[in-house]
Amino acid sequence: GIGTSVNITNLTANTNYKFSVVAFNGSGGSENYKGSGTQQDRITSPYISSVAFSTPAANTPIKIGTATLTITVDSDFGNAHTLQSGTVAGYTLTNFTRSNNTTYTADITIVNGGTDIPAGNDIPVANLVLRNSNSIDNPAYSQNIVQPNDPLDANRPTLSIGAPSAVLVKNSSSATYTITYSGEDNITLANGNITINQGTGANATADVTGAGSTRTVTLTNFTGNGTVGISIAAGTGADAAGNLTLAAGPSATIAVDTQAPTNQSTVVFQASIGVVPGGTVTIGNSGTTSNEVWFAPSGTTNFVAGATMTKALSGTAVSILAPATAGDYKLFVLDAIGNISNESTGTLAVFSPQASNLTFAAASIDAADQINFNWTNGGGDGRIVIMKTQGAVYNLPAGALTADLDFTNGTDLNGGTAGTVRSAPAGPHRGESAGRLGPLRK
């Protein structure tokens, strides 16, 4: 009768059983129970027959993100069950949804840093409990999911950006960052994945090279002044399950200095002068101790101390030695990173007495502040230096035999600027040749 209870014994623990109910009719015969869902629920708990992954599909690695499971039950007779508890692979089931009388779905969200499960290892199901509409629960279901070909990968590959190869650069410099991947099976890092992080007006271009788990990002074509660094877009590395790297950066920065000194002619070396080899030349302070001040041939871009190049003791020095080799030299100022100023407007003329083919007769300074003299020229152009410590440089044209050097307006025989001497100096003066101009007095 109604309310009858039956005790079933000798059941094995942790084993699922199916039970059916048979009702006897008035003729003594029997038939399967076909009561309503509500009546059925009164006498039976939910029964779970299987749990399996539906997304991703079979033979597909399970990766970080949402995976969907199908939970198959005996008929719920139209009365939806609810989820009470349960985990799969250690992740709590969520989004429990009824599909039909025998099918439910639920999700797990696999987060980075979880436990990986290799292919061929069962995926654990723990304490999965459903409840019917009459608050009857099934015995906890804990049968593992057999996944012979589908690993669960809960750890994404990573990448790191190393320190820059240089911390201070100029426009012609290059600097590199080393990018190191770990746990990846494929790398797709390309130039378009690199963002240049611009500081206060500086910029650069990036180029990616390398193979294996290491890539090199080279920055060149620096412009402006300020700082630059890099960031890397997400998804440039992937593992076999399809997990992708996260974005990386910002990196450590590089200081960019592309502005060369500009005071080489206005402060440091203002006018052309002539000196003997190795002579001391007075210059102006370049303003920064870390600067380098050089005399070198016109057009020099690589500065190495030697017979044709000399460097001041510091950027704030007020004197520098002339090169040891006779010739024309320009002054250059280099900043700490190596930006090179334009060459000076003025020229340092270094004269070797043995190099001249000029000889001079006695000369004197007349009332018009001119030196009147004759010379013998071997047919080529030459020079004469009128100096006390440092003096004016005069170019002598080929074939000329006499001329006046005018100290009043400072012009030479070719019409160029003569230099710093503007009036006749007192005391001895020296010609470039073995011959000498005698003491010049007005």
C-alpha positions as CSV (number, residue, x, y, z in Angstrom):
1,G,0.0,0.0,0.0
2,I,0.9,3.6,-0.1
3,G,3.7,4.4,2.3
4,T,5.1,0.9,2.2
5,S,8.9,0.9,2.7
6,V,11.3,-1.8,1.7
7,N,14.8,-2.4,3.1
8,I,17.3,-3.8,0.6
9,T,20.4,-5.3,2.1
10,N,23.8,-6.7,1.0
11,L,24.5,-3.8,-1.2
12,T,28.2,-2.9,-2.0
13,A,29.4,0.5,-0.7
14,N,30.2,3.2,-3.3
15,T,28.3,1.4,-6.1
16,N,25.4,2.8,-8.1
17,Y,22.3,0.7,-8.4
18,K,19.0,1.0,-10.4
19,F,15.7,0.2,-8.8
20,S,12.3,-0.2,-10.4
21,V,8.9,-0.2,-8.8
22,V,6.2,-2.7,-9.7
23,A,2.6,-2.3,-8.7
24,F,0.1,-5.2,-8.4
25,N,-3.3,-4.8,-10.0
26,G,-6.6,-6.0,-8.6
27,S,-6.3,-9.3,-10.6
28,G,-3.1,-10.2,-8.8
29,G,-1.0,-9.4,-11.9
30,S,1.9,-6.9,-11.9
31,E,2.9,-4.0,-14.1
32,N,5.7,-1.5,-14.1
33,Y,5.0,1.6,-12.1
34,K,3.9,4.5,-14.3
35,G,3.0,7.1,-11.8
36,S,3.4,10.7,-12.3
37,G,6.8,12.4,-12.0
38,T,5.9,13.7,-8.6
39,Q,5.0,10.2,-7.4
40,Q,8.1,8.8,-9.0
41,D,10.2,11.5,-7.2
42,R,8.8,10.5,-3.9
43,I,10.4,7.1,-4.1
44,T,13.7,7.5,-6.0
45,S,16.7,9.8,-5.9
46,P,18.5,11.2,-9.0
47,Y,20.7,8.7,-10.7
48,I,23.9,9.9,-12.6
49,S,25.0,7.4,-15.2
50,S,28.0,9.3,-16.7
51,V,30.0,12.5,-16.9
52,A,32.0,13.5,-20.0
53,F,33.4,16.5,-21.7
54,S,31.4,17.9,-24.6
55,T,33.5,21.0,-25.2
56,P,36.3,20.7,-26.2
57,A,35.4,17.7,-28.5
58,A,37.0,14.3,-28.0
59,N,40.7,13.9,-28.8
60,T,41.2,17.6,-28.2
61,P,43.4,19.0,-25.4
62,I,41.6,20.8,-22.7
63,K,43.1,24.2,-22.1
64,I,42.7,27.3,-19.9
65,G,39.2,28.8,-20.1
66,T,35.7,27.3,-20.0
67,A,35.1,23.6,-20.7
68,T,31.6,22.1,-20.8
69,L,30.6,18.7,-19.4
70,T,27.6,16.6,-20.2
71,I,25.9,14.9,-17.2
72,T,23.7,12.0,-18.2
73,V,20.9,10.9,-15.7
74,D,18.0,8.5,-15.6
75,S,14.8,10.3,-16.5
76,D,13.9,13.2,-14.2
77,F,10.2,12.8,-15.3
78,G,10.1,16.4,-16.3
79,N,11.1,17.7,-12.9
80,A,14.5,19.5,-13.1
81,H,17.3,18.5,-10.8
82,T,19.5,21.1,-9.2
83,L,23.3,20.9,-8.6
84,Q,24.3,20.6,-5.0
85,S,28.1,20.1,-5.2
86,G,30.8,18.7,-7.4
87,T,34.2,19.3,-8.9
88,V,35.9,18.1,-12.0
89,A,39.7,18.2,-12.1
90,G,39.5,20.2,-8.9
91,Y,37.3,23.0,-10.5
92,T,33.8,23.7,-9.2
93,L,30.9,23.0,-11.6
94,T,29.0,26.1,-12.6
95,N,26.2,27.0,-15.1
96,F,24.3,23.8,-14.4
97,T,21.6,23.6,-17.1
98,R,18.9,21.1,-18.0
99,S,18.8,20.0,-21.7
100,N,16.1,17.3,-21.5
101,N,14.8,14.5,-19.2
102,T,18.1,12.7,-19.2
103,T,20.8,15.3,-20.0
104,Y,22.3,18.2,-18.1
105,T,25.3,20.4,-18.8
106,A,27.7,22.2,-16.5
107,D,30.9,24.2,-17.0
108,I,34.3,24.3,-15.3
109,T,36.6,27.3,-15.6
110,I,40.2,26.2,-15.9
111,V,42.5,28.9,-14.6
112,N,46.2,29.4,-15.2
113,G,48.4,27.7,-12.6
114,G,46.3,24.7,-12.1
115,T,47.3,21.0,-12.2
116,D,48.1,19.6,-15.6
117,I,46.8,16.1,-16.3
118,P,48.6,14.2,-19.1
119,A,46.8,12.3,-21.8
120,G,45.9,8.8,-20.7
121,N,45.3,9.8,-17.1
122,D,41.8,9.9,-15.8
123,I,40.3,13.3,-14.9
124,P,39.0,13.2,-11.3
125,V,35.3,13.8,-10.6
126,A,34.5,14.4,-6.9
127,N,31.3,14.6,-4.8
128,L,28.9,15.3,-7.7
129,V,25.5,15.6,-6.1
130,L,22.1,16.4,-7.7
131,R,18.8,17.1,-5.9
132,N,15.3,16.4,-7.3
133,S,12.3,18.6,-6.8
134,N,11.4,16.8,-3.5
135,S,14.9,17.5,-2.1
136,I,16.1,14.0,-2.5
137,D,19.9,13.8,-3.3
138,N,21.7,11.1,-5.2
139,P,24.7,9.4,-3.6
140,A,27.8,11.4,-4.3
141,Y,29.1,10.5,-7.8
142,S,32.9,10.3,-8.0
143,Q,33.7,8.2,-11.1
144,N,36.6,9.7,-13.0
145,I,36.4,10.7,-16.6
146,V,38.5,8.4,-18.8
147,Q,40.5,10.6,-21.3
148,P,43.0,8.3,-23.2
149,N,44.0,11.0,-25.7
150,D,43.1,14.3,-24.2
151,P,45.4,16.1,-21.8
152,L,44.3,18.9,-19.5
153,D,46.8,21.8,-19.7
154,A,46.3,24.4,-17.0
155,N,49.5,26.4,-17.5
156,R,50.0,28.9,-20.2
157,P,53.5,29.5,-21.8
158,T,55.3,32.6,-20.5
159,L,57.7,35.1,-21.8
160,S,60.1,37.6,-20.2
161,I,61.8,40.8,-21.5
162,G,65.4,41.1,-20.5
163,A,67.3,44.3,-19.7
164,P,68.3,46.5,-22.6
165,S,71.9,46.2,-24.0
166,A,72.4,49.9,-23.6
167,V,70.9,52.5,-21.2
168,L,71.9,55.6,-23.3
169,V,71.8,55.9,-27.1
170,K,72.1,58.4,-29.9
171,N,70.4,58.4,-33.3
172,S,73.0,56.1,-34.9
173,S,73.0,53.6,-32.1
174,S,71.3,50.3,-31.7
175,A,70.1,48.5,-28.6
176,T,68.6,45.1,-28.0
177,Y,66.2,43.3,-25.7
178,T,66.3,39.5,-25.3
179,I,62.9,37.9,-25.2
180,T,62.8,34.5,-23.5
181,Y,59.9,32.1,-23.8
182,S,59.1,29.1,-21.6
183,G,56.6,26.3,-22.0
184,E,55.8,27.2,-25.6
185,D,55.5,24.9,-28.7
186,N,55.2,27.7,-31.2
187,I,56.3,31.4,-31.4
188,T,54.9,33.9,-33.8
189,L,56.5,37.1,-32.4
190,A,56.9,39.7,-35.3
191,N,57.7,43.4,-35.6
192,G,54.0,44.2,-35.5
193,N,53.7,42.7,-32.0
194,I,56.2,45.2,-30.6
195,T,55.0,48.5,-29.2
196,I,57.6,51.3,-28.7
197,N,56.8,52.9,-25.4
198,Q,57.7,56.6,-26.0
199,G,58.7,58.7,-23.1
200,T,59.1,62.5,-23.6
201,G,59.4,62.7,-27.3
202,A,61.8,59.9,-28.2
203,N,61.1,57.1,-30.6
204,A,62.7,54.2,-32.5
205,T,62.0,51.3,-34.8
206,A,62.0,47.6,-33.8
207,D,63.1,44.5,-35.6
208,V,62.6,40.9,-34.4
209,T,65.1,38.1,-35.1
210,G,66.1,34.8,-33.5
211,A,65.0,31.2,-33.3
212,G,64.1,28.6,-30.7
213,S,62.8,29.9,-27.4
214,T,64.8,33.1,-27.6
215,R,64.1,36.2,-29.7
216,T,66.0,39.5,-30.0
217,V,64.3,42.8,-30.5
218,T,66.7,45.4,-31.9
219,L,65.9,49.1,-31.7
220,T,67.4,51.5,-34.2
221,N,66.7,54.8,-35.9
222,F,66.4,56.6,-32.6
223,T,64.8,60.1,-32.8
224,G,64.1,62.9,-30.4
225,N,65.2,63.1,-26.8
226,G,63.8,61.2,-23.9
227,T,63.2,57.5,-23.1
228,V,61.9,54.5,-25.0
229,G,61.0,51.0,-24.0
230,I,59.0,48.1,-25.4
231,S,55.9,46.1,-24.7
232,I,54.8,42.8,-26.4
233,A,51.3,41.9,-27.4
234,A,49.5,38.9,-26.1
235,G,49.4,35.6,-28.0
236,T,52.9,35.5,-29.5
237,G,53.6,32.1,-27.9
238,A,51.4,29.0,-27.8
239,D,51.6,25.5,-26.3
240,A,50.2,22.3,-27.8
241,A,46.9,22.8,-26.1
242,G,46.4,26.2,-27.5
243,N,47.2,28.2,-24.4
244,L,48.6,31.6,-25.3
245,T,51.1,33.9,-23.7
246,L,49.9,37.1,-22.0
247,A,51.1,40.5,-23.0
248,A,54.5,41.6,-21.6
249,G,55.9,44.9,-20.6
250,P,56.6,47.7,-20.2
251,S,60.3,46.9,-20.3
252,A,63.1,48.8,-18.7
253,T,63.7,52.0,-20.6
254,I,66.6,53.4,-22.7
255,A,67.6,57.1,-22.6
256,V,67.8,58.7,-26.0
257,D,70.0,61.7,-26.7
258,T,70.2,62.7,-30.4
259,Q,71.1,66.4,-29.9
260,A,74.7,67.2,-30.6
261,P,76.6,70.1,-29.0
262,T,76.3,73.4,-31.0
263,N,78.9,75.7,-29.3
264,Q,82.0,74.5,-31.2
265,S,82.3,77.8,-33.1
266,T,80.5,80.3,-30.8
267,V,82.2,79.4,-27.5
268,V,85.0,76.8,-27.8
269,F,86.9,77.8,-31.0
270,Q,85.8,81.1,-32.3
271,A,88.4,82.0,-35.0
272,S,91.1,80.6,-37.2
273,I,94.6,80.5,-35.8
274,G,98.0,79.0,-36.6
275,V,100.4,77.2,-34.3
276,V,103.4,75.0,-34.4
277,P,103.0,71.2,-34.1
278,G,102.1,70.2,-30.5
279,G,101.6,73.9,-29.5
280,T,99.1,74.9,-26.9
281,V,95.8,76.3,-28.2
282,T,93.5,78.3,-25.9
283,I,89.8,77.3,-26.2
284,G,86.6,78.1,-24.4
285,N,84.9,75.9,-21.9
286,S,82.4,73.6,-23.7
287,G,80.1,73.7,-20.6
288,T,80.0,70.0,-19.7
289,T,82.8,68.0,-18.1
290,S,81.7,64.7,-19.8
291,N,82.0,66.3,-23.3
292,E,85.0,65.6,-25.4
293,V,86.8,68.4,-27.3
294,W,88.9,67.4,-30.3
295,F,91.1,68.8,-33.1
296,A,90.8,66.5,-36.1
297,P,90.8,66.8,-39.9
298,S,87.7,68.1,-41.5
299,G,85.0,65.5,-42.0
300,T,86.2,63.2,-39.2
301,T,83.6,60.9,-37.6
302,N,85.8,58.5,-35.7
303,F,88.0,60.1,-33.1
304,V,91.2,58.4,-32.0
305,A,94.0,60.3,-30.4
306,G,97.2,60.3,-32.6
307,A,99.4,62.4,-34.7
308,T,96.5,64.1,-36.5
309,M,94.0,64.2,-33.6
310,T,94.2,65.6,-30.1
311,K,91.7,65.7,-27.3
312,A,91.3,68.2,-24.4
313,L,91.7,66.8,-20.9
314,S,87.9,67.3,-20.2
315,G,84.9,69.1,-21.6
316,T,85.6,72.0,-19.4
317,A,89.3,72.4,-20.3
318,V,90.4,75.8,-21.6
319,S,93.4,74.6,-23.6
320,I,94.2,71.8,-25.9
321,L,97.4,70.7,-27.7
322,A,97.6,71.0,-31.5
323,P,98.2,67.8,-33.5
324,A,101.8,66.8,-34.2
325,T,101.3,66.6,-37.9
326,A,101.2,69.8,-40.0
327,G,97.9,70.5,-41.7
328,D,94.5,72.1,-41.3
329,Y,92.3,71.0,-38.4
330,K,88.8,71.6,-37.2
331,L,87.5,71.6,-33.7
332,F,84.7,69.1,-32.7
333,V,82.7,68.7,-29.5
334,L,81.2,65.3,-28.7
335,D,78.7,64.7,-25.9
336,A,78.8,61.8,-23.5
337,I,76.9,59.5,-25.8
338,G,79.0,60.4,-28.8
339,N,76.8,62.9,-30.7
340,I,79.2,64.9,-32.8
341,S,78.9,68.7,-33.3
342,N,79.4,70.2,-36.7
343,E,83.0,71.0,-37.3
344,S,84.1,74.5,-36.3
345,T,84.0,77.4,-38.7
346,G,87.5,78.4,-37.7
347,T,90.5,76.4,-38.8
348,L,93.6,75.5,-36.8
349,A,96.6,75.7,-39.1
350,V,99.6,73.6,-37.9
351,F,102.8,74.5,-39.7
352,S,106.0,72.6,-40.0
353,P,109.1,74.8,-40.7
354,Q,110.5,72.1,-42.9
355,A,107.4,72.0,-45.2
356,S,107.7,75.5,-46.7
357,N,109.2,76.6,-50.0
358,L,108.8,80.3,-49.1
359,T,111.6,82.7,-48.1
360,F,111.0,86.2,-46.8
361,A,113.0,89.4,-47.1
362,A,113.1,92.0,-44.3
363,A,109.7,93.6,-43.6
364,S,108.3,96.4,-41.6
365,I,104.9,97.9,-40.6
366,D,104.0,101.1,-42.2
367,A,101.8,103.9,-41.0
368,A,98.8,102.2,-42.5
369,D,99.4,99.1,-40.3
370,Q,100.5,97.1,-43.2
371,I,103.4,94.7,-43.5
372,N,105.3,95.4,-46.7
373,F,107.6,92.7,-47.8
374,N,108.8,90.6,-50.8
375,W,109.1,86.8,-50.9
376,T,110.4,84.2,-53.2
377,N,107.8,81.5,-54.0
378,G,108.7,78.3,-55.6
379,G,105.7,78.4,-57.9
380,G,103.0,76.8,-55.6
381,D,100.6,78.3,-53.2
382,G,101.9,78.8,-49.7
383,R,101.1,80.3,-46.3
384,I,102.6,82.8,-43.9
385,V,101.7,82.8,-40.2
386,I,102.1,86.1,-38.3
387,M,101.9,85.3,-34.7
388,K,103.0,86.1,-31.2
389,T,101.5,83.1,-29.4
390,Q,98.7,82.5,-31.7
391,G,98.2,84.6,-34.8
392,A,96.6,85.1,-38.2
393,V,96.9,82.7,-41.1
394,Y,97.4,84.1,-44.6
395,N,97.2,82.2,-47.9
396,L,99.6,83.2,-50.6
397,P,98.6,82.7,-54.2
398,A,100.9,81.0,-56.7
399,G,103.1,83.3,-58.7
400,A,102.7,86.4,-56.5
401,L,105.9,88.1,-55.6
402,T,104.9,91.1,-53.5
403,A,102.0,91.9,-51.3
404,D,100.9,93.9,-48.3
405,L,99.3,92.1,-45.3
406,D,96.8,94.5,-43.9
407,F,96.4,94.2,-40.1
408,T,93.7,96.9,-40.0
409,N,90.9,95.0,-41.6
410,G,92.3,91.5,-41.1
411,T,92.0,90.3,-44.7
412,D,94.4,88.0,-46.4
413,L,95.7,88.0,-49.9
414,N,92.8,85.8,-51.1
415,G,90.1,87.9,-49.6
416,G,89.2,85.5,-46.8
417,T,89.0,86.2,-43.1
418,A,92.5,86.5,-41.7
419,G,91.8,85.5,-38.1
420,T,92.2,87.0,-34.7
421,V,95.0,89.5,-35.5
422,R,93.6,92.9,-36.3
423,S,96.5,95.2,-35.6
424,A,100.2,95.0,-35.8
425,P,101.6,93.1,-32.8
426,A,104.8,94.2,-31.2
427,G,107.8,91.9,-30.8
428,P,109.3,89.1,-33.0
429,H,107.3,87.3,-35.6
430,R,108.0,84.0,-37.3
431,G,107.5,83.0,-40.9
432,E,106.6,79.5,-42.0
433,S,109.8,79.0,-43.9
434,A,113.4,78.6,-42.7
435,G,113.8,82.3,-43.4
436,R,112.5,84.8,-40.9
437,L,110.8,88.1,-40.9
438,G,112.9,90.4,-38.7
439,P,111.4,92.2,-35.7
440,L,108.5,94.2,-37.0
441,R,108.0,97.6,-35.5
442,K,105.9,100.5,-36.3
